[in-house]
Amino acid sequence: MKNPYTTLGVAKGATADAIKRAYKSMAKTHHPDRGGDADRFAEISNAYEILKDPQKRAYYDQTGT
């Protein structure tokens, strides 16, 4: 899996609000129902799942997995 921060295009110290805005923007662009790539959308969704949860984000920041 790629780095979720680079997948969403946010800095490692980004706020939860900035992460949410980046996800929504990218999800609109890459959503399969709007003609986007399903694989790219899944990658974006997985990155957001990690970064939106403070515990998962802290674990990723510590371990990189």
JOFEN-V910959 format. One record per pair of residues at least 12 apart in sequence whose ideal C-beta (glycine too) atoms are under 10 Angstrom apart, sorted by the first residue. I is the first residue (numbers start at 0). J is the second residue. D is the distance in Angstrom with one decimal. If there is no record, write none. Layout:
i->I j->J d->D
i->I j->J d->D
//
This chain:
i->0 j->42 d->8.0
i->0 j->45 d->6.9
i->0 j->46 d->8.2
i->0 j->49 d->8.8
i->0 j->59 d->9.9
i->0 j->64 d->8.2
i->1 j->42 d->6.8
i->1 j->45 d->9.2
i->1 j->46 d->7.6
i->2 j->46 d->8.2
i->2 j->49 d->10.0
i->2 j->59 d->9.0
i->2 j->63 d->8.4
i->3 j->18 d->9.0
i->3 j->42 d->9.1
i->3 j->43 d->9.2
i->3 j->45 d->7.4
i->3 j->46 d->3.5
i->3 j->47 d->7.6
i->3 j->48 d->8.6
i->3 j->49 d->4.8
i->3 j->50 d->5.3
i->3 j->51 d->9.9
i->3 j->55 d->9.5
i->3 j->56 d->8.5
i->3 j->59 d->6.8
i->4 j->18 d->8.8
i->4 j->21 d->9.6
i->4 j->46 d->7.8
i->4 j->49 d->9.5
i->4 j->50 d->7.4
i->4 j->56 d->9.7
i->4 j->59 d->9.0
i->4 j->60 d->9.4
i->5 j->46 d->8.6
i->6 j->21 d->9.4
i->6 j->22 d->9.6
i->6 j->25 d->8.3
i->6 j->39 d->9.2
i->6 j->42 d->5.8
i->6 j->43 d->6.2
i->6 j->44 d->9.8
i->6 j->45 d->8.0
i->6 j->46 d->4.0
i->6 j->47 d->8.6
i->6 j->49 d->9.4
i->6 j->50 d->9.2
i->7 j->19 d->9.7
i->7 j->20 d->9.6
i->7 j->21 d->4.5
i->7 j->22 d->6.0
i->7 j->24 d->9.1
i->7 j->25 d->6.5
i->7 j->26 d->9.9
i->7 j->42 d->9.7
i->7 j->43 d->6.8
i->7 j->46 d->5.2
i->7 j->47 d->6.7
i->7 j->49 d->9.7
i->7 j->50 d->6.8
i->8 j->21 d->5.7
i->8 j->22 d->9.8
i->8 j->24 d->8.8
i->8 j->25 d->7.3
i->8 j->43 d->9.8
i->8 j->46 d->9.8
i->9 j->21 d->5.0
i->9 j->22 d->9.0
i->9 j->46 d->9.4
i->9 j->50 d->7.8
i->11 j->50 d->9.9
i->11 j->56 d->9.8
i->11 j->60 d->7.3
i->12 j->60 d->10.0
i->13 j->50 d->8.1
i->15 j->50 d->8.2
i->15 j->51 d->7.1
i->15 j->52 d->9.8
i->15 j->53 d->7.9
i->15 j->56 d->8.8
i->17 j->50 d->10.0
i->18 j->46 d->9.0
i->18 j->47 d->7.1
i->18 j->49 d->9.9
i->18 j->50 d->4.9
i->18 j->51 d->6.6
i->18 j->56 d->8.6
i->19 j->47 d->8.0
i->19 j->50 d->9.1
i->19 j->51 d->7.0
i->21 j->43 d->9.1
i->21 j->46 d->9.4
i->21 j->47 d->8.5
i->21 j->50 d->9.1
i->22 j->43 d->6.7
i->22 j->44 d->8.1
i->22 j->46 d->7.8
i->22 j->47 d->4.2
i->22 j->48 d->9.6
i->22 j->50 d->8.1
i->22 j->51 d->7.7
i->23 j->47 d->9.1
i->24 j->43 d->9.9
i->25 j->39 d->8.5
i->25 j->40 d->8.5
i->25 j->42 d->9.6
i->25 j->43 d->5.0
i->25 j->44 d->9.5
i->25 j->46 d->9.0
i->25 j->47 d->8.7
i->26 j->40 d->6.8
i->26 j->43 d->6.1
i->26 j->44 d->7.3
i->26 j->47 d->7.9
i->28 j->40 d->9.1
i->28 j->43 d->9.0
i->29 j->41 d->9.3
i->29 j->42 d->8.6
i->29 j->43 d->6.0
i->29 j->44 d->9.4
i->30 j->43 d->9.2
i->30 j->44 d->9.7
i->46 j->59 d->9.8
i->49 j->64 d->9.8
//
